[in-house]
């Protein structure tokens, strides 16, 4: 009753091909964006901004990039943490070595260099796929960990290997408080989310999905596998690199190579699996799930322990978080391999027929 497109007639091709063809979807997205920009800054406290919202925005952006490669093009990658590191360190070097370079340009240049590295390590995808490609991209993770740890030039000859940025400004406006950082990251996510949504609906997006579904058939009908795969690696690595620069500049402030370890690569891959592969909305769902789950466990288990009369130690919380997290990943792979985005889609389909049975 509330989610039906009855009476919403399309009278032009442009209207039929718009991003959100149903009016309820358009209004829902506009209201959500308006709340994110207008209401959240007044309702969220400093803890929520620092611990939940800013990490969610940056990880959602990174998951968006990984989803383009893994979900839309079908190329398994375990080097996302390395591409985040390349984006962070490249942006840092531009920011530190080029006087007067705007912050946004530094972050985007970090994404450009991440795209170049992504294309370099995406070349094996022209010959191998599946588990072998995952191992090839895993080499990027180990190589970048070694390079940023051993080559002091990347850290501006820092003795400790830790780099630091401060006094961030955009168009003369400071980006120092949690609220300013939140709005800065939100603008990046909104712009890149809109670009990604349009990109996967374009000709290159359809080529990616054709390669994902059956690369041999795609090549037969005239799609160039080399072009499709390498562009997917480039676009994905660019977005992940921008997310890495935001993670270092905005969220951490100072970091070392361990901040972009292989654990980060697995975390981003799990976001895509849980949220839904081949879905822009799934990237947001996966990031929200990964960010909120540890907080729920850390708050909920001690409460249950107090309720039933037992003490939950910090080590027990850590182990419980890993056990619950792993169990949920297995559950999603078995019960709903298309992730939370599929559940969201099924729910919308049922609303179209409610209150009548499906």
Secondary structure as a PSIPRED ss2 file (coil, helix, strand):
# PSIPRED VFORMAT (PSIPRED V4.0)

   1 X C   1.000  0.000  0.000
   2 X C   1.000  0.000  0.000
   3 X C   1.000  0.000  0.000
   4 X C   1.000  0.000  0.000
   5 X C   1.000  0.000  0.000
   6 X C   1.000  0.000  0.000
   7 X C   1.000  0.000  0.000
   8 X C   1.000  0.000  0.000
   9 X C   1.000  0.000  0.000
  10 X C   1.000  0.000  0.000
  11 X C   1.000  0.000  0.000
  12 X C   1.000  0.000  0.000
  13 X H   0.000  1.000  0.000
  14 X H   0.000  1.000  0.000
  15 X H   0.000  1.000  0.000
  16 X H   0.000  1.000  0.000
  17 X C   1.000  0.000  0.000
  18 X C   1.000  0.000  0.000
  19 X C   1.000  0.000  0.000
  20 X C   1.000  0.000  0.000
  21 X C   1.000  0.000  0.000
  22 X C   1.000  0.000  0.000
  23 X H   0.000  1.000  0.000
  24 X H   0.000  1.000  0.000
  25 X H   0.000  1.000  0.000
  26 X H   0.000  1.000  0.000
  27 X H   0.000  1.000  0.000
  28 X H   0.000  1.000  0.000
  29 X H   0.000  1.000  0.000
  30 X H   0.000  1.000  0.000
  31 X H   0.000  1.000  0.000
  32 X H   0.000  1.000  0.000
  33 X H   0.000  1.000  0.000
  34 X H   0.000  1.000  0.000
  35 X H   0.000  1.000  0.000
  36 X H   0.000  1.000  0.000
  37 X H   0.000  1.000  0.000
  38 X H   0.000  1.000  0.000
  39 X H   0.000  1.000  0.000
  40 X H   0.000  1.000  0.000
  41 X H   0.000  1.000  0.000
  42 X H   0.000  1.000  0.000
  43 X H   0.000  1.000  0.000
  44 X C   1.000  0.000  0.000
  45 X C   1.000  0.000  0.000
  46 X H   0.000  1.000  0.000
  47 X H   0.000  1.000  0.000
  48 X H   0.000  1.000  0.000
  49 X H   0.000  1.000  0.000
  50 X H   0.000  1.000  0.000
  51 X H   0.000  1.000  0.000
  52 X H   0.000  1.000  0.000
  53 X H   0.000  1.000  0.000
  54 X H   0.000  1.000  0.000
  55 X H   0.000  1.000  0.000
  56 X H   0.000  1.000  0.000
  57 X H   0.000  1.000  0.000
  58 X H   0.000  1.000  0.000
  59 X H   0.000  1.000  0.000
  60 X H   0.000  1.000  0.000
  61 X H   0.000  1.000  0.000
  62 X H   0.000  1.000  0.000
  63 X H   0.000  1.000  0.000
  64 X H   0.000  1.000  0.000
  65 X H   0.000  1.000  0.000
  66 X H   0.000  1.000  0.000
  67 X H   0.000  1.000  0.000
  68 X H   0.000  1.000  0.000
  69 X H   0.000  1.000  0.000
  70 X H   0.000  1.000  0.000
  71 X H   0.000  1.000  0.000
  72 X H   0.000  1.000  0.000
  73 X C   1.000  0.000  0.000
  74 X C   1.000  0.000  0.000
  75 X C   1.000  0.000  0.000
  76 X C   1.000  0.000  0.000
  77 X C   1.000  0.000  0.000
  78 X C   1.000  0.000  0.000
  79 X C   1.000  0.000  0.000
  80 X H   0.000  1.000  0.000
  81 X H   0.000  1.000  0.000
  82 X H   0.000  1.000  0.000
  83 X H   0.000  1.000  0.000
  84 X H   0.000  1.000  0.000
  85 X H   0.000  1.000  0.000
  86 X H   0.000  1.000  0.000
  87 X H   0.000  1.000  0.000
  88 X H   0.000  1.000  0.000
  89 X H   0.000  1.000  0.000
  90 X H   0.000  1.000  0.000
  91 X H   0.000  1.000  0.000
  92 X H   0.000  1.000  0.000
  93 X H   0.000  1.000  0.000
  94 X H   0.000  1.000  0.000
  95 X H   0.000  1.000  0.000
  96 X H   0.000  1.000  0.000
  97 X H   0.000  1.000  0.000
  98 X C   1.000  0.000  0.000
  99 X C   1.000  0.000  0.000
 100 X C   1.000  0.000  0.000
 101 X C   1.000  0.000  0.000
 102 X C   1.000  0.000  0.000
 103 X H   0.000  1.000  0.000
 104 X H   0.000  1.000  0.000
 105 X H   0.000  1.000  0.000
 106 X H   0.000  1.000  0.000
 107 X H   0.000  1.000  0.000
 108 X H   0.000  1.000  0.000
 109 X H   0.000  1.000  0.000
 110 X H   0.000  1.000  0.000
 111 X H   0.000  1.000  0.000
 112 X H   0.000  1.000  0.000
 113 X H   0.000  1.000  0.000
 114 X H   0.000  1.000  0.000
 115 X H   0.000  1.000  0.000
 116 X H   0.000  1.000  0.000
 117 X H   0.000  1.000  0.000
 118 X H   0.000  1.000  0.000
 119 X H   0.000  1.000  0.000
 120 X H   0.000  1.000  0.000
 121 X H   0.000  1.000  0.000
 122 X H   0.000  1.000  0.000
 123 X H   0.000  1.000  0.000
 124 X H   0.000  1.000  0.000
 125 X H   0.000  1.000  0.000
 126 X H   0.000  1.000  0.000
 127 X C   1.000  0.000  0.000
 128 X C   1.000  0.000  0.000
 129 X C   1.000  0.000  0.000
 130 X C   1.000  0.000  0.000
 131 X H   0.000  1.000  0.000
 132 X H   0.000  1.000  0.000
 133 X H   0.000  1.000  0.000
 134 X H   0.000  1.000  0.000
 135 X H   0.000  1.000  0.000
 136 X H   0.000  1.000  0.000
 137 X H   0.000  1.000  0.000
 138 X H   0.000  1.000  0.000
 139 X H   0.000  1.000  0.000
 140 X H   0.000  1.000  0.000
 141 X H   0.000  1.000  0.000
 142 X H   0.000  1.000  0.000
 143 X H   0.000  1.000  0.000
 144 X H   0.000  1.000  0.000
 145 X H   0.000  1.000  0.000
 146 X H   0.000  1.000  0.000
 147 X H   0.000  1.000  0.000
 148 X H   0.000  1.000  0.000
 149 X H   0.000  1.000  0.000
 150 X H   0.000  1.000  0.000
 151 X C   1.000  0.000  0.000
 152 X H   0.000  1.000  0.000
 153 X H   0.000  1.000  0.000
 154 X H   0.000  1.000  0.000
 155 X H   0.000  1.000  0.000
 156 X C   1.000  0.000  0.000
 157 X C   1.000  0.000  0.000
 158 X C   1.000  0.000  0.000
 159 X C   1.000  0.000  0.000
 160 X C   1.000  0.000  0.000
 161 X C   1.000  0.000  0.000
 162 X C   1.000  0.000  0.000
 163 X E   0.000  0.000  1.000
 164 X E   0.000  0.000  1.000
 165 X C   1.000  0.000  0.000
 166 X C   1.000  0.000  0.000
 167 X C   1.000  0.000  0.000
 168 X C   1.000  0.000  0.000
 169 X E   0.000  0.000  1.000
 170 X E   0.000  0.000  1.000
 171 X C   1.000  0.000  0.000
 172 X C   1.000  0.000  0.000
 173 X E   0.000  0.000  1.000
 174 X E   0.000  0.000  1.000
 175 X C   1.000  0.000  0.000
 176 X C   1.000  0.000  0.000
 177 X C   1.000  0.000  0.000
 178 X H   0.000  1.000  0.000
 179 X H   0.000  1.000  0.000
 180 X H   0.000  1.000  0.000
 181 X H   0.000  1.000  0.000
 182 X H   0.000  1.000  0.000
 183 X H   0.000  1.000  0.000
 184 X H   0.000  1.000  0.000
 185 X H   0.000  1.000  0.000
 186 X H   0.000  1.000  0.000
 187 X H   0.000  1.000  0.000
 188 X H   0.000  1.000  0.000
 189 X H   0.000  1.000  0.000
 190 X H   0.000  1.000  0.000
 191 X H   0.000  1.000  0.000
 192 X H   0.000  1.000  0.000
 193 X H   0.000  1.000  0.000
 194 X H   0.000  1.000  0.000
 195 X H   0.000  1.000  0.000
 196 X H   0.000  1.000  0.000
 197 X H   0.000  1.000  0.000
 198 X H   0.000  1.000  0.000
 199 X H   0.000  1.000  0.000
 200 X H   0.000  1.000  0.000
 201 X C   1.000  0.000  0.000
 202 X C   1.000  0.000  0.000
 203 X H   0.000  1.000  0.000
 204 X H   0.000  1.000  0.000
 205 X H   0.000  1.000  0.000
 206 X H   0.000  1.000  0.000
 207 X H   0.000  1.000  0.000
 208 X H   0.000  1.000  0.000
 209 X H   0.000  1.000  0.000
 210 X H   0.000  1.000  0.000
 211 X H   0.000  1.000  0.000
 212 X H   0.000  1.000  0.000
 213 X H   0.000  1.000  0.000
 214 X C   1.000  0.000  0.000
 215 X H   0.000  1.000  0.000
 216 X H   0.000  1.000  0.000
 217 X H   0.000  1.000  0.000
 218 X H   0.000  1.000  0.000
 219 X H   0.000  1.000  0.000
 220 X H   0.000  1.000  0.000
 221 X C   1.000  0.000  0.000
 222 X C   1.000  0.000  0.000
 223 X C   1.000  0.000  0.000
 224 X C   1.000  0.000  0.000
 225 X H   0.000  1.000  0.000
 226 X H   0.000  1.000  0.000
 227 X H   0.000  1.000  0.000
 228 X H   0.000  1.000  0.000
 229 X H   0.000  1.000  0.000
 230 X H   0.000  1.000  0.000
 231 X H   0.000  1.000  0.000
 232 X H   0.000  1.000  0.000
 233 X H   0.000  1.000  0.000
 234 X H   0.000  1.000  0.000
 235 X H   0.000  1.000  0.000
 236 X H   0.000  1.000  0.000
 237 X H   0.000  1.000  0.000
 238 X H   0.000  1.000  0.000
 239 X H   0.000  1.000  0.000
 240 X H   0.000  1.000  0.000
 241 X H   0.000  1.000  0.000
 242 X H   0.000  1.000  0.000
 243 X H   0.000  1.000  0.000
 244 X H   0.000  1.000  0.000
 245 X H   0.000  1.000  0.000
 246 X H   0.000  1.000  0.000
 247 X H   0.000  1.000  0.000
 248 X H   0.000  1.000  0.000
 249 X H   0.000  1.000  0.000
 250 X H   0.000  1.000  0.000
 251 X H   0.000  1.000  0.000
 252 X H   0.000  1.000  0.000
 253 X C   1.000  0.000  0.000
 254 X E   0.000  0.000  1.000
 255 X E   0.000  0.000  1.000
 256 X C   1.000  0.000  0.000
 257 X H   0.000  1.000  0.000
 258 X H   0.000  1.000  0.000
 259 X H   0.000  1.000  0.000
 260 X H   0.000  1.000  0.000
 261 X C   1.000  0.000  0.000
 262 X H   0.000  1.000  0.000
 263 X H   0.000  1.000  0.000
 264 X H   0.000  1.000  0.000
 265 X H   0.000  1.000  0.000
 266 X H   0.000  1.000  0.000
 267 X H   0.000  1.000  0.000
 268 X H   0.000  1.000  0.000
 269 X H   0.000  1.000  0.000
 270 X H   0.000  1.000  0.000
 271 X H   0.000  1.000  0.000
 272 X H   0.000  1.000  0.000
 273 X H   0.000  1.000  0.000
 274 X H   0.000  1.000  0.000
 275 X H   0.000  1.000  0.000
 276 X C   1.000  0.000  0.000
 277 X C   1.000  0.000  0.000
 278 X C   1.000  0.000  0.000
 279 X C   1.000  0.000  0.000
 280 X H   0.000  1.000  0.000
 281 X H   0.000  1.000  0.000
 282 X H   0.000  1.000  0.000
 283 X H   0.000  1.000  0.000
 284 X H   0.000  1.000  0.000
 285 X H   0.000  1.000  0.000
 286 X H   0.000  1.000  0.000
 287 X H   0.000  1.000  0.000
 288 X H   0.000  1.000  0.000
 289 X H   0.000  1.000  0.000
 290 X H   0.000  1.000  0.000
 291 X H   0.000  1.000  0.000
 292 X H   0.000  1.000  0.000
 293 X H   0.000  1.000  0.000
 294 X H   0.000  1.000  0.000
 295 X H   0.000  1.000  0.000
 296 X H   0.000  1.000  0.000
 297 X H   0.000  1.000  0.000
 298 X H   0.000  1.000  0.000
 299 X H   0.000  1.000  0.000
 300 X H   0.000  1.000  0.000
 301 X H   0.000  1.000  0.000
 302 X H   0.000  1.000  0.000
 303 X H   0.000  1.000  0.000
 304 X H   0.000  1.000  0.000
 305 X H   0.000  1.000  0.000
 306 X H   0.000  1.000  0.000
 307 X H   0.000  1.000  0.000
 308 X H   0.000  1.000  0.000
 309 X C   1.000  0.000  0.000
 310 X C   1.000  0.000  0.000
 311 X C   1.000  0.000  0.000
 312 X C   1.000  0.000  0.000
 313 X C   1.000  0.000  0.000
 314 X H   0.000  1.000  0.000
 315 X H   0.000  1.000  0.000
 316 X H   0.000  1.000  0.000
 317 X H   0.000  1.000  0.000
 318 X H   0.000  1.000  0.000
 319 X H   0.000  1.000  0.000
 320 X H   0.000  1.000  0.000
 321 X H   0.000  1.000  0.000
 322 X H   0.000  1.000  0.000
 323 X H   0.000  1.000  0.000
 324 X H   0.000  1.000  0.000
 325 X H   0.000  1.000  0.000
 326 X H   0.000  1.000  0.000
 327 X H   0.000  1.000  0.000
 328 X H   0.000  1.000  0.000
 329 X H   0.000  1.000  0.000
 330 X H   0.000  1.000  0.000
 331 X H   0.000  1.000  0.000
 332 X H   0.000  1.000  0.000
 333 X H   0.000  1.000  0.000
 334 X H   0.000  1.000  0.000
 335 X H   0.000  1.000  0.000
 336 X C   1.000  0.000  0.000
 337 X C   1.000  0.000  0.000
 338 X C   1.000  0.000  0.000
 339 X H   0.000  1.000  0.000
 340 X H   0.000  1.000  0.000
 341 X H   0.000  1.000  0.000
 342 X H   0.000  1.000  0.000
 343 X H   0.000  1.000  0.000
 344 X H   0.000  1.000  0.000
 345 X H   0.000  1.000  0.000
 346 X H   0.000  1.000  0.000
 347 X H   0.000  1.000  0.000
 348 X H   0.000  1.000  0.000
 349 X H   0.000  1.000  0.000
 350 X H   0.000  1.000  0.000
 351 X H   0.000  1.000  0.000
 352 X H   0.000  1.000  0.000
 353 X H   0.000  1.000  0.000
 354 X C   1.000  0.000  0.000
 355 X C   1.000  0.000  0.000
 356 X C   1.000  0.000  0.000
 357 X C   1.000  0.000  0.000
 358 X C   1.000  0.000  0.000
